[in-house]
């Protein structure tokens, strides 16, 4: 991920939004999806992603399904009911944040 606290603070929201859209994903798949969507501008490292996934799992936001793929165990993450509710809340919070930042950065002048 770029060296920006703004992105780091949004990691959970990014992951939850992707899982909301895709149902379930494994870690590497998440990193590649973000890279593709942002045309390489945003790169999530495994060192940032996996601790976030484990924390969200411990908080009951995500659940894990383990499958054998090509003789390797692969962990798929998906939202729990609590995670689905939390995603809606986080996205609303993020939209409000973006709106407020746009007001500050590009104020519309009233004459």
Phi and psi in degrees as a GROMACS rama.xvg file:
@    title "Ramachandran Plot"
@    xaxis  label "Phi"
@    yaxis  label "Psi"
@TYPE xy
-56.2117  153.622  UNK-2
-76.628  70.1814  UNK-3
-137.499  128.791  UNK-4
-64.7711  -26.7961  UNK-5
-60.8176  -46.2994  UNK-6
-68.7241  -42.6591  UNK-7
-61.0114  -36.8457  UNK-8
-71.5229  -13.3767  UNK-9
-105.574  1.74954  UNK-10
-56.3717  -48.6246  UNK-11
-60.0779  -42.1416  UNK-12
-64.8697  -40.6578  UNK-13
-60.6191  -47.9856  UNK-14
-62.5429  -45.576  UNK-15
-64.0169  -39.5725  UNK-16
-63.7996  -43.596  UNK-17
-63.0987  -41.6254  UNK-18
-69.1338  -33.9847  UNK-19
-61.6868  -42.097  UNK-20
-77.1375  -34.0286  UNK-21
-107.554  -3.8809  UNK-22
84.4098  -70.1887  UNK-23
-148.179  149.069  UNK-24
-149.754  157.231  UNK-25
-101.45  164.845  UNK-26
-53.7898  -52.8132  UNK-27
-60.7634  -37.5177  UNK-28
-61.3651  -38.8526  UNK-29
-63.0252  -47.7122  UNK-30
-60.6078  -40.8278  UNK-31
-71.1699  -36.9304  UNK-32
-63.1868  -43.905  UNK-33
-63.2563  -43.4007  UNK-34
-60.767  -43.9155  UNK-35
-65.5215  -47.8817  UNK-36
-59.9572  -39.3998  UNK-37
-94.9256  10.4893  UNK-38
52.7249  40.4481  UNK-39
84.2077  -2.75265  UNK-40
-71.0021  -33.8348  UNK-41
-117.42  119.126  UNK-42
-119.909  119.203  UNK-43
-92.7324  123.489  UNK-44
-82.443  155.081  UNK-45
-63.1136  -32.5263  UNK-46
-64.6925  -25.4414  UNK-47
-91.9677  -38.7658  UNK-48
-69.2438  -52.0188  UNK-49
-65.0573  -40.3993  UNK-50
-60.6602  -36.7269  UNK-51
-66.0639  -43.4532  UNK-52
-61.6566  -43.913  UNK-53
-64.9538  -38.9955  UNK-54
-66.3561  -43.5498  UNK-55
-65.6619  -33.6977  UNK-56
-65.6748  -44.93  UNK-57
-63.0782  -30.5219  UNK-58
-83.1785  -3.0442  UNK-59
81.8528  15.1065  UNK-60
-85.2061  -33.8833  UNK-61
-121.341  153.464  UNK-62
-125.492  156.516  UNK-63
-115.141  136.546  UNK-64
-118.987  127.625  UNK-65
-104.341  129.354  UNK-66
-130.508  152.124  UNK-67
-89.3772  115.717  UNK-68
-124.516  117.793  UNK-69
52.6707  46.9219  UNK-70
61.502  24.9603  UNK-71
-130.441  143.876  UNK-72
-79.9317  131.224  UNK-73
-123.53  131.442  UNK-74
-93.4604  121.982  UNK-75
-102.846  135.866  UNK-76
-107.5  139.468  UNK-77
-144.904  158.909  UNK-78
-73.7183  142.145  UNK-79
-85.4885  178.207  UNK-80
-60.1491  -43.4448  UNK-81
-59.9355  -40.6359  UNK-82
-64.104  -37.4027  UNK-83
-64.1408  -44.5616  UNK-84
-63.7926  -43.3217  UNK-85
-64.1503  -35.323  UNK-86
-62.6629  -46.2249  UNK-87
-58.2858  -44.8332  UNK-88
-64.759  -45.142  UNK-89
-65.1691  -39.8865  UNK-90
-66.7692  -39.2937  UNK-91
-64.4951  -41.4762  UNK-92
-62.5395  -43.2812  UNK-93
-65.9062  -41.6739  UNK-94
-61.12  -41.9046  UNK-95
-64.601  -41.6882  UNK-96
-60.4396  -47.1226  UNK-97
-61.7912  -43.9445  UNK-98
-59.9908  -44.9709  UNK-99
-65.3725  -40.9488  UNK-100
-64.4938  -39.7429  UNK-101
-63.2782  -37.5013  UNK-102
-62.8039  -36.3497  UNK-103
-77.7881  -46.5984  UNK-104
-75.2155  -38.2714  UNK-105
-128.911  70.6284  UNK-106
-66.6941  141.444  UNK-107
-88.2598  121.314  UNK-108
-84.3921  130.922  UNK-109
-95.718  123.933  UNK-110
